[in-house]
Amino acid sequence: MNQSPFRVFVILFVAIAGILLAAPNFLPKSVQEALPGWLPQPGLVLGLDLQGGSHLLLGVNQESIVSQRLSDLRRDARNVLATQNGIGNIITTDVARNTLNIELTDPSQKAQAETAIRGLQNTLSDFMFSGVGVDELSFGETGDGRLTITLTPDGINQRMSSLVAQSMEVIRSRIDELGTTEPTIQRQGDTRVMVQVPGFGDSERLKNIISQTARLTFHMVYPGMTADQAEAQGLPAGTMILPSQDGGRELLYEDVAIGGESLVDAQPAYDQQRGIPVVSFKFDTRGAITFGELTSRNVNQRFAIVLDNTVITAPVIQQPITGGSGQISGSFTTASANDLAVLLRAGALPASLDVIEERTVDASLGADSIQAGFTAGVVASILVLAFMVVAYGLWGVFANISLILNIILIFAALSTLGATLTLPGIAGIVLTIGMAVDANVLIYERMREEQASGKSPLQAINAGFQRAWGTIIDSHLTQLVAAVVLYFMGSGPIQGFAVTLGLGILTSLFTAYTVTSFQVNLWYKRVRPKKLNIQKFRFIPDGTKIPFMKISRVVIALSIVMTLVSIGSAFTKGFNLGIDFVGGTAIEVQHVGGPADVGQVRELLGGLDLGEIQVQGFGTPQDVLVRVQAQEGGQSADQVAVQQVQEALAGENYEVRRVEAVSGTVSGELAWTGTIAVIIALVCILIYIWFRFEWQFALAAVTTTSHDLIMTIGLFSLTGMEFNLSSIAAVLTLVGISLNETVVVSDRIRENLRKHRKMPLPELIDLSINQTIVRTSLTQFTLLLALLPLVFFGGEALRSFTIAMTFGSIVGMYSSVIINGPILINFGLKQKTDDDEKADAEKKKRSPDGASV
């Protein structure tokens, strides 16, 4: 209870800094702009689910990269062999093996050819480690004497990685051209880019602008032969056939006469003579010279302007174009001409990007989510704060002040980190409100026990803080493990939940112990009470002696039956898997002007021939959720399906509020990642508890936690609630909550094993549970006070998540109290004799660092 000046300074500094960092986020925009410059600017960013916008996960198309690279390599090989060295050759492409096969017309030139093609070797540098590179090509020879050039796996991976980095810059330039604010563009792994644009509701336009490669090239048209004739007679050497925008085909030279990289400007324009939108362009000096020479040499010849392997236009060169500028005409609208100009100004993507995950939220739905989260948070806070005062009186006020500061520090930390606050993130904060009280309850209950054992008020206060600290650390760290695993294994909103939960755990360690002890110290010095009157209300009276071990057989039998039912339901009935795990598209629509007619929506969509379509009520009577299976044509087909659904419902006054599309590839990855996350969390916690306790406690903790997980997952199967990424977050959070209860009981059992060595183990476990049951009932009730407002007011998006959390927390308390003890006995937990204690002391003395081994 001695408060050093430094400790007081730290508490006051953290509190004031937290208030200054958090407060601006809750002020109107006009007030924020008027704040003095020395005050920190708000750094908290609202997620797309709270302010609307678009989220895209883009994947580099490896097939297109390899195909393009083989095409370029084939052209380079032909150039270095035939043009530069006069070596006759026939080059074929083996796409399956990523290989070029070179057959020489004169085998005696093999040595010269090998030397020539080895000059094509390209060393790709690692973007993370400068100076480290890999060879892109490997050279060999087939059994029949043909030379081979093969793209190496490391070379392909390195090229894809470098192309992702280049693509991010191009995407950033394109989004900046649109004039949007605060886009988030992040690399995800080696081959993916995540793009979030808050407030940009036209997701279709955003996808087209971001994912279109926009590779502009100029090719000369092969004269005197049509594409159909060339296909019938055989393609002339160095030519290719490309489709044209008007539905035809053109025979072009493969060689790029001039590329889009020479462009310095592109603007939408209007051709007054023809009355059509066009795109005017301008080359840099070098490009202007090249373009002038090209057009001068080929007057009266046709040249093609090609965008992403499609011929936009192929006019005849009437006269040399020496000004370095021109225009592209085609079947443009004003909007498409503007978008093409944006693409050309920003530059071409170095690789094709596929949209493999899409989430779009309407701004009105975001506003509803904010209101739902705010309502749930306020109701939960009022309930928890009020209950603490009812249960502990003045001591509850101390805990409430610490809790309020805890919430302020969470927002301050989020603001400082520039983190994104999502709806699951708000749920994490509300959940922290319930869990943060647990540390204060542990301290207060320990004080009551110490005073009951005959200690003075000051001794009881000191002992309460000191002896509860170890249990608080153990219980919080087990939850922190789950939060860390969630962050690194999750994505998007799940990471937002993990961040707020993790920060809440860390801040509650500071506030519940340091800040509460500071308040208690000030109060004690002023009042000097002769007796601590801590608790005003309790669910279970002191001196309760419930024979838990006697009823454990019946309870365990019941648990086995319920576990088997859960497992049986999972295997027979299965789960209502969300699109996160099965792929497809979810579209949330709202009927304007009255309740939605689910039957009408089902009838309107029944004739679209989109495969399986599920239609169900969602949230309010006006809302409907439409789930469309993944289409066979991939991402483009999924987009067409969304458009068809929108068009079918538009005439009946349905507005689209949210769209989520996940490819089959990503859904499989998410399911696997979620499973791995649960396993990793359990293993990490097993190791931690094994280290802190004995192996019997670790195995018992994992066994009871596994029981809780099976029961909770069974709930999803039995009730048919949607099982999605948020469900994985709920499961992992339950790992922490369940272990929190188990650790508290186990810690008391371990303490009593040292104190009551003659007591039979079943009686000792009963004693330990009865000593902690008051704390368990109080913390469980406060947790429910925080969770139930989320269930009723948190919105439909969080419904299954919060129901699972509520159910799982009750099951976790039940298993920690009743099931954990018998499992400890069955795993062979024994009381240590005096001889065992002496042996442990001898081992400790022999240990080099003096620590127990």
N, C-alpha and C positions, 0 to 999 in steps of 0.2 A: 504493500500500500504506500510505499515511499515514492512520491512523484518527483523525479529530478527535473530541474529547469529545462534540460534538453528534451526530455520526454514531453513536457507541457508544450514546448515550442513546436515539436514535430506534430503534435495533435492539432494545435491551432493553425499551423501552416498548411497542413493537409486539408483541414476543414475549409479554410478561407480560399485556398487555391481551387478546391473542388467546386465551391459555390460560384467563383468567378468563371470557371471554365464551363460549368453546366448551365448557368443562368441564361446566357445569350440565346441558347437554343429554344427557349420557351418564350422569347419576346417577339413581337411582330417585326416584319421585315423593315418597316420604316424606323422603328426604334433601334434595331440592330445597326442600321446604316448611320445612325446619329451617335452611336457609342464612341467614346474617345479612342484614339488610335492605339493607346497602350493596352487597352483591354483585348483579350483574345477574341478572334472572330469565330463564329460558330463553325465547328468542323464536322458536326454530325450530319450524315447524309441519309435521307430516307430511301429505303429500298423501293424497287418497282411495285411491290405489292401494296405500298403505302402512298405512292404518288402517281402510279401509272407509268407506262412506258413499255419498252420492248427489250427482251433478253434473247440473244442468239448465241448458240455454241456452234462454232464453225470448225470443220475438220478438213485438213488438207487432203485432197484426193490423190492418193499415192499412184493409182493407176494412170491418171492423166500426167503426173510428173514423170513417171518412168517412160510412158509412151512418147511424150514430148522430147525427153532427153535422148531416147533412142533415135528419134527422127532427126534431131540436131546432130547427134553423133554420126549417124549414117551420112548426112550431108557433108560433115567435116571429113569423114574417112574417104568419101569419094573425091573430095577436093584435094586432100593431101596425096592420094594415090594417083588419080588420073590426071588432074590438072597440074599439080606441082612436080610429079615424078614420072608421068607418062606410063603408069602401070595399069594395064587393063584388069578389070575386076567385075565381079557380079556380087552384090551385097544383098543378103536376105536377113530378115528380122525374125528372131525366135522370141516372141513376147513372153511365153511361159517361163523361159530361162533368163529373161532380161539380157539377151545376147544378140550380137551381130555376127553373122557368118560371112566370111569373105572368101570367095572362090576366085583365084587368079587365073587369067587366061594364059599366062606364061609362067608355069611353076618355077622356072629358073630364077624368077625375080622375087622369090619368097624372102630371102634374107633382107633385100632392100625394102620390101613391103613391111616386114616386121619392124625394121628400124623406123620407117615412116610413121606407122600407126602408133608406136610407143611414144611418139612425140605428142599424142593426144592426151596423155596422162594428165589428170587434174587432181591436185591435192586440196581437199576442202578443209578449212580451218574450223575448229570448234569455237562457236560464238562465246562460250563461257571461259575457255582457257586459250588465251592467245598463244600462238606458237605451236599448238597441238593440232595436227592435221591427220586426215586419213586419205588413202588413195581411193579415187572414185572408180577406177577401172582395173580390171585384171585381164591379162592377155594369155591366150593359149592356142591350141591347135587340135583339131578333131582327128579321128582315126583316118579319114580319107584325105587329109592334107589341107583342109580349109583352116584359115586363121580365124580366131574368135576374139571379140572384144565384149567383155561382160561387165555390167554394172554391179559393183560389190554391195552386199547388204549394208555394210558400214557407210559406204558412200551414199547409198539411197537415204539412209536414216539421217546422215549429216546434211544432205541437201534439203531434205524435208524440214529439218530443224532450222536451217538458215532461212528457208523460204517463209517459215512462220514468222520469224523476226521481221523480214521485209514486208510481209503481208500486213503486220500490225501497223507499220508506219503508213502504208497506203490506205488502210481502213481509217486510221486517225485523220488523214488528210481529207478523205471523202466525207467523213462525218462533220469535220470542221467546216467544210464547204456548205453543209446544210444549215449551219448557224445554230445547232443545238448546243446546250450547255451541259457541262459535267458528265460527258460520256465516260464509261469505264471500259477499258480495253486491256485485257490481261491474257497472258499466255497460260494455257492449261496443258501441262505435259509437253511432249515433244512435237505433237502434230495438231494441236487445237488452239483456237483463240476464242475467248469469251468476250462478248460485246454487250454492254448494257447502256441504253440511251433513255434516261428518265424523261418523261413528259412527251416523248415522240410516239404518237398513237398509231401512225400509219405504218404498221409492221411490214406490209407487203412491199411498200416502196423502199423501206429500209433494207429488207432482204435483197431486193433487186440491185440496189446501189452497192451494198457491201459485198455480196457474193458473186456479182458479175466480174469476170476476169478483166474485161475491157482491154484486151490485147489487140491493139490496132496495128495492122501491117498493110503495106502496099505491094501488090504483086502485078506483074505483067500478065495479061491474058494470052494464052497460047493461040497463035493465029492459024486460021485455015482449018480448024477441026473443032467440032463440038464435043461436049462431055460425053454424049451418048456414043458418038463415033469412036472416041478414044477408048471407051469402055469395051466396045465390041472388038476393036482392032488391037488393043493393047496400049497401055499408057506410054507415051513417049518418055524417054529418060529425063528425069529431073522435073516431072510434072505431077500434079495432084488434082483431084476433083473435089470441089467444095460446094455445099448448097448455097443458094442465094436467098435473099430475104423475100423475093417475090414468088418463091416456090420452085424455081428452076435450079439448074446446076451450071457451074462454070469450070472450064479446064484452065488451070493456072500453072505458071512456073513455081516450083517449090521455093526457089531463092527469094528472100525478102528484099525487094528493091529498096525500101526504106521503112524504118520502124517507127512506132508511136513514141519511142523514147526521145525522138528529136523534136517533139511538140513542145512549145513553150506556152501556148495559150489555146483555149477552145471556148467558144461562146455560142449560146443559142442565137439564132438569127432568123430572118424571114426573107424568103426570095420573093421580091415584089413582082417579078415577071411571071413566075409560075404560081405564085400565091400559096406557097407551102412553107412549113417550118423546116429549117436546115440548121446545120452546125458548122460554123466557120472555124477554121483552125489556122495556126501560124507556127512555122518551123523556126528553130534556132538558126544561127548563121550557117553552120555546117550542114544542117538538114536542108536549108533553102538552096544551097549550092548543089547538093546531091539531087534534090527534087527538080531543080532547073535543068541539070544535065540529063536526068531521066526523061523528062518531058520533051527536051530538045531532040533527043535521039529517037524518040518513038512517036513523032507526030503522025496522026491518022491511025495510030494503034490504040487498042483498048487497054486500060489498066484498072485493076480492081482494088477497092478499099474494103479490107476484110476486118471484121470485128468478131473476135472469139470464134474463128473458123467459120464464119458466115459472111458471104459477100453482101455488103450493104448496097453498093452500087458499082457499076463497071462502065464508066463513060469512055467515049473516044477522046483522045488528046487532040484538040483542035489546033492548039498552038503552044509553044513553049511557055511554061508558067515559071517566071523568074522572080516573082516578088516574094516567094517563100510563104505564100498563104493560099488557101483554097476553101472549099466548102464540101460538106458531106450531105447529100440529099438521099432521102429514102421515105419509107412510110412512117414518118414521124408525126406525133402530135406535139403541141407546144410543151407539154409536161415531159414527154420522152426525150425531146430534143434538149431540154434543160438538164435532165438527168444524165444524158450521154455527155454533155459538156462538162458536168461535174466529174464524171468518171475519167474523161480524158485529161482534165486539168490535174486531177489527183494522181494520175499514172495508173498503169496496168498492174493488176495483182500478178505476182510472179508465179502463182499456182492457182488451180481451181479450188474453190472452197465450197464444201457441201454444208448446208444447214442441217445439223443432226439433232439439235434441240432448240425449241422456240417457245418463249413464254411472253405473252402480251397481256397487259392489264390496262383496262380503261381507267381514266383518271377518276371517274365517279366511283368505281369500285375501290380504288385506292383511298378515297375520302371516307367511304364506308368502313374500310378496314381500320383506318386511324381512329374513327369514332368507336368502333367495336373494341379495339385494343385499349383506348383511353378509358372507356367505361369499365371494362374488366379490371384494369389496373387500379382505378379509383375505388371501385367496390371492394376489391381484395385488400387494398391498403387500409380502408376504413374498418373492415371486419377484423383484420389482424391487429391493428393498433388498438381497437376497442377491446378486443379479447384480452390482450396483454395487460391492459389497465384493470379489467375485471379480475383477471387471475392473480396479478401480482401487485396491484395498487401502485405505489410510488416506484417500486422496483420495475414495474411494467413501463412506467414513464421513462426510466433510464434506458430500458431496452428499446423503446420506441424512438428516442432521440438517436440512438446508435443506428437503428434501422433506417430512419430518414436520411441520415448522413451516408449510410451505405448506398442508398438509391442515388443520392447526389453524386457520389464518387463513381458509380457505374456510368452515369451520363457524362461526367467529366472525362473519364478514361476513354469512352467511346468517341467523344468530341476531340480529344487530344490525338487519338489514333486515326481520326478521319474515317472511322468505321461506318459501315452501312447498317442502319436500324431497319429490321424487317418485322413482319407480323410475328413470326416465330421468335424473333429477338425480344419483342415485347413480352411474349409468353415466358421467355427465359428470365426476364426481370421480375415478372409476377411470381414465378416459381421461386426465385431467389428470396423474395419477401417472406414466403412461407418457411424456407429452409434457414434463413439467417437468424430467425428467432430461436432455432434449435440450440445454438451455442449459448445464448443467454439462459435458456431453460436448464441446460446442463450445469452451468455455473451456479444458478440459484438453487437448484435441487441439491447440489453438493454442499452448498452453504448450510442448508437446512439440516442435512445429515450430520455435518460437523458440529453444529450447535446442539443437536439432539444428543450427540455423544459426550457433551459436557464442556465443550470449548467456549471461550469467551467470544463476544461478537467480532472483535478484531481478528482473533485467531480463526474463526469460522470464515470470515471474509477472505483472509489470506489463503487458507486451505482450499476454499471453493475455487478461487481463480487458478491456483497452482495445480490442484489435482484434476480439474476438469480440462486443463489445457491439452494434455496428451490425447485424451479422448476426442477433443475438438479437432486436433490436427489429423488424427486417423480418419475420422468421419468425413472431413472436408476433402482430404487428399484422395480418398476413394472416388468421390464425386468429380474431382478435378481430372482424374484419369479418364473418366467417361467423356468429359467435355473436350479434352485434348484429342482423344480418338475421333470424336465427332468432327472436330475442326479439320483434321488432316485427311479423314476418309470421306467427309461429306462434301457438299457443294451448295452454292447459292444460299438460299434461306436457312438451310441446315447449319451452315457455317456461321450465319448470323446468330442463330440460337446458341451455338457452342461458344461464341465469343462473349455474349452477354452472361451466359451461365458461368463460364470460367472467370470472368471479371467479378461477377457477383460473389463467387466463392472466395476469391482472394480479398476483396474489400470487406467481406463479412468477417474474415479472420482478424482484420485490423480493427473494425468498429466494435464487434461483439466483445473483444477482449480488452483492447487498449482504451477505447473511448468509454466503454461501460465502467471499467475500473477507475478511470479518471473522474467520472461523475460520482461513483460510490465513495471515492476518497474525499471529494469536496463535501459530500453530504455527511460522512462520518465525522470529519473534523469539526463540523458545525454542530451536529446534534449529539454526538457521543452517546448513542443508545445503550441501554443495559441489556436489551434483548432485541434480536432481529425478527421483526414481524414481516416476513417476506411474502408468503403466499396467502391470498384471500379466497381462492377457489381452486378445487381440484375435483377431477372426475372419480378418482379412486382414493379412499381414505388411507391414512397412515396405518401401518400395522397389518395391512392386508396379507393374507397367506393363502394364495390360490395354489392348489396342488397341480401345477402344470405337468409334472412328470407322470402323474397318475393317469391323466386324461390324454397323454401324448399318443398312446397306441391307437386310440379311437380317431384322434385328429390326423395322425399320419396315414391311417387307413383311408380316411376321407380324402386326404390330399392325393394319395396314390390313385384313387378312383377318378378324381377330378383331372389329374394329370393325364391318365389314360384316355379320358374323354376328349381332352384338348388335343392330344396327339392323334387320336382316331379321327376327330373332325378334320384336322389338318390334312390327313391322308385321304379321307373319303369325300368330304365336302369341298376341301380346298379353301382358297382365299379369293376375296374380291380384289384382285390386284389392280392398282392404279396404273396409269400409262407410264409411270416411272419405271415399272418393271416389265410391262408387256409391249410397250411401244404403242404408237397411235396418236390420236389427237383428242383433247378434251376442250369443249367449247361451252363456256357459260354464257347464257343469254338471259335477258330480262324482258318481260312483256310490258309494254307501255300502255297504261290505261286500265289495268285490272289484273286479276290473277291469271297465271298462265294455264293453258290447257295442255297437259302432258300428252293426252291421247291425240290431240290435233297435231302437236309437234311430231309425234311418232308417225302419224299418217303422212304428213308433209314430206318427211325425210325417207319414208319407206321405199319410194320409187326412184331413188337416186342411184341405185346400183353401186353402193359403196361398201358392200360387205356387211359385217355385223355393226349395227348402230344401237347403242343403249341410250335411252332417254329416261331421266328421272328428275323428280323434284329436288330442289337444292336450296336450303336456307329459307327465304321468304316465299310466300305463295306466288310471287311474280317471277321467281328465278327457276330456270331449268338448266340441267347439265346434260350435254350431249357428248357421248364418247363414240368416236369413229375408229375402227380398227386401222392399223397401218396398211397403207395401200401398196400394191405390188410394184408400182412404178417408182417407189422411193420418195425422196423429199419433194420433188416437183409434183408428183401425184398427190401427196398429202396436202400441198398448198391448193391444188385444184379442188380437192374434197372440201376444204374449209370454205372456199369461195362458193361452191355449190350449196353448202349448208346455209351460208349467209344469204344467198340470193333466194333460196327456198323460203326462208323465214322472214325476209325483209318485208314482204307484202302483208304479213300478219302482225306488223308492229312489234317485232322482236329485235332488240339491240344486243350486239355482241359486247360482253363486258370483259371476257378473259379468254385467251387461247393458249393452250399448252400442247406442243407437239414434240414427241420424243421418238427418235428412230429406234429400230429394233436392236441395232448394235449397242447404242448407249444404254438401253433398258437392261440388256443382259449384263453389261458392265456394272450398272448401279445395283442390281440384285446381288452380284458376286461381291462387290465392294461392301455392301451392307452386311452380308454374312461375315466377311472377314473382319469388319469393324467390331462386331459383337464378340467374336472369338478373341481378338487382340485385347479388347477391354477386360474380358474375363481373365486372360492369362496375366496381364499386367497387375491386376488387382490380387490375383492369387499369389504372385511373387511378393507384392508389397505386404500383404497380411502374413505370409509365411515368414517374411523378414521381421515384422513387428511382433508377431505372436509365435505360436508353435504351429507345426504342420497340420495338426488336427483342426485348429481354428481356421486355417486357410482352406482346407478341403471342405469343411462344414459350411464356410461362407459361400464358396463357389457352388456347393450343392443347393443351398437354400436359394441363392440367386438364380440358378438355373431353373429351379422350381417356379420362381416368380415369373421368369421370362416365358416359360412354357404356358403357364396359366394366362398370361397377358396375350401372348400370340394366339392361344386358343380362343380368347375372347373375340379376336378379329374374325376367326373362322366361324365360330358359332353364331355371331350376330350379323355377319356379312358386311361389317364396316370396311370401307376401302383401306387397303394396306398399301402405303406409298412411302416415299422418302421420309415424310414427317413421322410415320410409324416407326421407322428405324431409329429416328431421334428419340422418340418416346421410349423405345426399348432400351436404348443405351443410357438414357437418363435414369430409367428405373433401376439399372444396374447400380448406379451411384446411390440412389435413395434407399434401395433395399439393403445395400451394404452398410449404409450409414446406420440403420437400425441394428444390423447384426454386429457391427463393430462396437457399438455402445454396450450391448449386452455381453459380448465377448470380453470387453475390457473389464467389466465388473466381475465376470466369472474368474478371470485371471487374477484380479486383485483379491478376491475371496479365497482363491486357492492358496495364497500365501498367508492369509489371515486365519482361516479355519482349516487347519490341516487334519483334524480328527473327524471332521464332519463328512458323512457319506456323500458321494458325488451327486446323486439325484437331489438330496436335500440342499446341497450347496447351490446347484443350478436353480432350484426353486427360489431360494433366498435371493440370488442375483437378479432373477427376472422380476421378482416382487419389489426389489429395491429400485429398479429402473422403470417399472411399469407406469409410474406417475409421469415421469419425463416422456416416455414413449406416447402415452395417451395425449398429453398436452401438445407435443410437437406434431403428432399426426393430425390433431384437430386443427392446428394453425395451418398446416399444409393443405388440408381440405378447404379451409377458409380462403386460401389463395387460389386453389384449383377450380373450385365450383363456379366462381364468377367467370372464369375462362370458358367453362362448359356452357354456361347460359348466355354470356354476353360477348364472348370472344369471336363470334362469327362462325359461319359454316366451314370455312377453310381450315380452322383449327379444331373442329368438333371431334373428329376421331382421335386426334392427337391428345386432347385434354381428357377425353373419356378414358383412354388407355392409361394416361398418367394417374388419373383418380383411382381407377380400379387397381392398377399395379401398386400404388402406394399403400392401399389397404391390405392387399395380399402380402406386400413386403413386410408390413408390421406383423401380420399374423404369422408368417413363416419365421421371422426373427425371434418372436416371443415363444412360440410353441414348438416349432420344428427343429430349430437350431440346436437346442440342448440335447435331445435324444441322439441326434446325429453325432454330436461331440462324444457322447458315451460310446456309441457304436464304432467310432473311429479309434477308440482306445485311449481317450484322454484319462489321465490318472493324476492323483494328487502326489506331490513331491514329499518325500520323507526328509527327515533331518540329514540323513546320509546323502541324499540327492543334492540338497542345498550345499552341503560341504564340498561335494564333488564339483558342482558348478563354480563355487568360490575358488577352488584350486585351479580350475581351468582358466578362470579370469586372471588369476595371479600370473599364470604361465604365459598368458597372451602378451605379445611384444608391446602392444599399444595400451594394454590395460583394459581393453574392451572385452565384453563377454563374447564367447564364441559358441 
